[in-house]
Amino acid sequence: AWLLLRTAQCLAGLGTARFPRLWCVTGGVRESRDEAQLAHASLWGLARVIAGEHAELWGGIVDLETADSAGPADADALLEILRSAPAEDVIAVRGGKAETARLVRTQREAAYAPVRCRPDGTYLITGGLGVLGLEVAHWLAEQGARRLVLAGRGALPPRADWHTVTDEDVLRRIEGVRSLESQGVTVRTVSLDIADAEAVARQLTPDALGLPAIRGIVHAAGVLDNRMAGDVDEASLRQVMRPKVDGAWALHGQFPPGSVDFLVFFSSCGQLLGLPGQASYGSANSFLDALAIHRNAASAAADTISFAWTSWRGQGMAVNEVVDLELRERGVSDISVSEAFGAWEFAARRGAGCYPVLRNVPVEQGTPRLPVLREIAVEEAADAPGSQQNGVSFAGLPPEQLRERAREEVAAQVAAEMKLPTASLDIRRSLVEQGLDSVMTIVVRRRLEKRFGLKLPATLLWHHPTVTAIADHVAELLTSSDD
Ligand SMILES: NC(=O)c1ccc[n+]([C@@H]2O[C@H](COP(=O)([O-])OP(=O)(O)OC[C@H]3O[C@@H](n4cnc5c(N)ncnc54)[C@H](OP(=O)(O)O)[C@@H]3O)[C@@H](O)[C@H]2O)c1
């Protein structure tokens, strides 16, 4: 993943008017039968995010069968794809035919039992003291779980000190444990880095836990470090991938397919939608989806579900204005906690596999639908971004006045996001140097799109680093859209 990301960064830095196209070939990720194929899986999530952020240089991903099964027809298909460069981010070539993924409503019948936990089993939740982890703990208790192991790196303070705790997050965790215990659930909190395979093997045995064998696992451990692709360094990429990729791999080793009733991965739909800022997170989550496929193919008792969740409204990592804006832009919104568990129940009854779970909402008129969402698209909303409903009218202004007005608007939006008086912004100095970070950049870009009724590139600030440069670019676009 780092190699692909670094290559994209180097190409983006060329500063040329016409970028070379970056293509990436993966082997057998769609089926993820063996470990070599699985090792390419992170590239899919990463690729979709790069495609969203750097459309100017991104070609696509082509997933071929492995060397022994791919034939000359596949090579022809690959060449044809490179030549015609279709607007698809991931293309699988099988039997000489190019195939692309589309989300569809599942047609599977409810052929399996609902989620029920055995009263004599133990259930493990990684990231179990996190926000969703505790929600899951309560839900599993409702499904009959009587023994829960909540694993995270941070330990709770000794019980004798709980009444002295003032830190809000620690209090939230303590309250979560108390509430479970009040329902008669035995809760064991375990301080464990889930990416450490040796620690997983040592700490999660029945003897080490002093509990019956683990019958079900929810892997919800994760960290965020959202940055635009150009700002991601190798350490940040590894940090975000570690709990998800190494963690899932350690669990897979300790609890091989068929050894538990269920293993559920908490992935995210961001990588399918190419959400900006999620290069590392997308890489991590696409591995989880592929590992679910790999495990289910490896055992007759398919036991693994990967949920590529949209945001759980107001919960944990979902509290993020940028993600909300970006989801909306793509015609997707969040779900409530009870909708999430409803989806879980629905999916479990339909069998193991990967389930993206998202709410489909109308996009503004004129906003193109992502190919992957086209088959589930709902009607477009009437208020187009260019309808000036939220915007300002610049019609008929002479060029210098147009640039001046655009400068005022851009400065006002940037200053509002940076919580500064507009007058204190230096409109000719780099905004990054003045403290605008990559997350603020996304918010500002989306607001400017609304204000001006224009589509602006994710790399806006890269190519136009000052208020003046952004305003001149906007004025140019407004002039050419009038022509
Ligand atoms: N919130 C959402 O709407 C949403 C949407 C899509 C997907 N997800 C996924 O759902 C999961 C839970 O998210 P959340 O919102 O509940 O976030 P959260 O509150 O930050 O919980 C994540 C937990 O993971 C634990 N963790 C991180 N690294 C770990 C490691 N190496 N070993 C063990 N535990 C580790 C953290 O605890 P320590 O720091 O103590 O280790 C933390 O409690 C994540 O995987 C996230 O990607 C969430």
PDBQT file of the ligand as one rigid body, heavy atoms in Angstrom, charges set to zero:
ROOT
HETATM    1  N1  LIG A 501     -18.368   5.055  14.427  1.00  0.00    +0.000 N 
HETATM    2  C1  LIG A 501     -18.826   4.732  13.226  1.00  0.00    +0.000 C 
HETATM    3  O1  LIG A 501     -19.844   5.230  12.745  1.00  0.00    +0.000 OA
HETATM    4  C2  LIG A 501     -18.098   3.701  12.388  1.00  0.00    +0.000 A 
HETATM    5  C3  LIG A 501     -18.449   3.571  11.036  1.00  0.00    +0.000 A 
HETATM    6  C4  LIG A 501     -17.797   2.621  10.269  1.00  0.00    +0.000 A 
HETATM    7  C5  LIG A 501     -16.876   1.774  10.859  1.00  0.00    +0.000 A 
HETATM    8  N2  LIG A 501     -16.552   1.923  12.166  1.00  0.00    +0.000 N 
HETATM    9  C6  LIG A 501     -15.567   1.022  12.752  1.00  0.00    +0.000 C 
HETATM   10  O2  LIG A 501     -16.050   0.559  13.997  1.00  0.00    +0.000 OA
HETATM   11  C7  LIG A 501     -14.971   0.367  14.898  1.00  0.00    +0.000 C 
HETATM   12  C8  LIG A 501     -15.255   1.067  16.219  1.00  0.00    +0.000 C 
HETATM   13  O3  LIG A 501     -15.344   2.460  15.986  1.00  0.00    +0.000 OA
HETATM   14  P1  LIG A 501     -15.746   3.513  17.125  1.00  0.00    +0.000 P 
HETATM   15  O4  LIG A 501     -16.456   4.604  16.472  1.00  0.00    +0.000 OA
HETATM   16  O5  LIG A 501     -16.367   2.783  18.261  1.00  0.00    +0.000 OA
HETATM   17  O6  LIG A 501     -14.305   4.054  17.550  1.00  0.00    +0.000 OA
HETATM   18  P2  LIG A 501     -13.636   4.174  18.981  1.00  0.00    +0.000 P 
HETATM   19  O7  LIG A 501     -14.617   4.620  20.006  1.00  0.00    +0.000 OA
HETATM   20  O8  LIG A 501     -12.398   4.980  18.791  1.00  0.00    +0.000 OA
HETATM   21  O9  LIG A 501     -13.240   2.680  19.318  1.00  0.00    +0.000 OA
HETATM   22  C9  LIG A 501     -12.135   2.041  18.744  1.00  0.00    +0.000 C 
HETATM   23  C10 LIG A 501     -11.490   1.211  19.830  1.00  0.00    +0.000 C 
HETATM   24  O10 LIG A 501     -10.437   0.446  19.264  1.00  0.00    +0.000 OA
HETATM   25  C11 LIG A 501      -9.465   0.250  20.270  1.00  0.00    +0.000 C 
HETATM   26  N3  LIG A 501      -8.167  -0.030  19.656  1.00  0.00    +0.000 N 
HETATM   27  C12 LIG A 501      -7.440   0.735  18.808  1.00  0.00    +0.000 A 
HETATM   28  N4  LIG A 501      -6.291   0.113  18.479  1.00  0.00    +0.000 NA
HETATM   29  C13 LIG A 501      -6.299  -1.064  19.133  1.00  0.00    +0.000 A 
HETATM   30  C14 LIG A 501      -5.378  -2.136  19.204  1.00  0.00    +0.000 A 
HETATM   31  N5  LIG A 501      -4.215  -2.124  18.520  1.00  0.00    +0.000 N 
HETATM   32  N6  LIG A 501      -5.694  -3.195  19.983  1.00  0.00    +0.000 NA
HETATM   33  C15 LIG A 501      -6.850  -3.220  20.676  1.00  0.00    +0.000 A 
HETATM   34  N7  LIG A 501      -7.768  -2.235  20.654  1.00  0.00    +0.000 NA
HETATM   35  C16 LIG A 501      -7.480  -1.170  19.890  1.00  0.00    +0.000 A 
HETATM   36  C17 LIG A 501      -9.444   1.580  21.042  1.00  0.00    +0.000 C 
HETATM   37  O11 LIG A 501      -9.125   1.380  22.394  1.00  0.00    +0.000 OA
HETATM   38  P3  LIG A 501      -7.631   1.640  22.938  1.00  0.00    +0.000 P 
HETATM   39  O12 LIG A 501      -7.207   2.977  22.399  1.00  0.00    +0.000 OA
HETATM   40  O13 LIG A 501      -7.763   1.578  24.421  1.00  0.00    +0.000 OA
HETATM   41  O14 LIG A 501      -6.808   0.538  22.390  1.00  0.00    +0.000 OA
HETATM   42  C18 LIG A 501     -10.901   2.045  20.937  1.00  0.00    +0.000 C 
HETATM   43  O15 LIG A 501     -11.593   1.775  22.125  1.00  0.00    +0.000 OA
HETATM   44  C19 LIG A 501     -13.725   0.863  14.180  1.00  0.00    +0.000 C 
HETATM   45  O16 LIG A 501     -13.037  -0.239  13.653  1.00  0.00    +0.000 OA
HETATM   46  C20 LIG A 501     -14.258   1.719  13.057  1.00  0.00    +0.000 C 
HETATM   47  O17 LIG A 501     -13.408   1.718  11.949  1.00  0.00    +0.000 OA
HETATM   48  C21 LIG A 501     -17.131   2.869  12.935  1.00  0.00    +0.000 A 
ENDROOT
TORSDOF 0
